[in-house]
Amino acid sequence: MATAPAFGRVMRNSSVVFGSDEYAAQLTKVVLEPDVPSKQLRTLVPSGVLSDVDDPTWVLQLSGPQDWTAAQGLAEYLTTNSGTEVVATVTPRVGGVTATVSVILKAVTFGGTQGDWETFETELPVVGQPEFDESSS
């Protein structure tokens, strides 16, 4: 049996595009997170276990500083366009694998705690499944 090589990577030099605008400089976190439901049913005998795994649903998790500058701030863009479906492209490391998803934008936090950075965290629902492009890796 051949051993598959392991390649760990540090996330940096990332790209996060909504529509045609790049927002990586306004984010501290971007994660495409699957939710994969599974079910098990036990019957009355010790070896009687039925298992099933469903198709995943996805969310795009984002965190970053609040930028409310019109026409360039991500917080402003997400809030102003809340409810709109757009295409997002996420590349954790430029030159590597890219994920393209359709997401529904949501309004984000406004304001914060005295003395702290004004930040936001949100999860944008993904419509359908991501498309992963490995051709650039």
Secondary structure by P-SEA (a helix, b strand, c coil): cbbbbbbbbccccbbbbccccccccccccccbbbbbbbbbbbcccccbbbbbbcbbbbbbbbbbcccccccccaaaaaaaaccbbbbbbbbcccccbbbbbbbbbbbbbcccccccccbbbbbbbbccbbbbbcccc
